Amino acid sequence: MADERYDTSLDHIFAKVDIGTSEKFGVKLTAAMRTSWWQRPYPIAVVAGRELAKALAETASLPVDTKEVCVRERYSKRDPATNDHLTVICYDSEGDMISRMELPVVKRVKKVKK
């Protein structure tokens, strides 16, 4: 569990799982499984990856030279106000970080049967 004084923007990703490829941008999609401060099980990483694919479909653009987008965080227990976005890291072809972005979460609307 992260220390409350810890700045998660400095969180390093040490393990990730491949999710697929963005149809819109043609970039590799991954989901973090282990960072400096936390780890998540494979099934949860896959769910985060699916949310990433949906969010990218609604995203206008990515930084130039982006070849991979990795979803790092989906939500924050400390700050529920941040639960409306995915924190993602964009990497170039060399695997170097280009940018950290926050993508809006695509909300599913449940249909009510009448």
Secondary structure, 3 states (H helix, E strand, C coil): CCCCCCCHHHCCEEEEEEEEECCCCCCEEEEEEEECCCECCHHHHHHHHHHHHHHHHCCCCCCCCCCEEEEEECCCCCCHHHCCEEEEEEECCCCCEEEEEEEECCCCCCCCCC
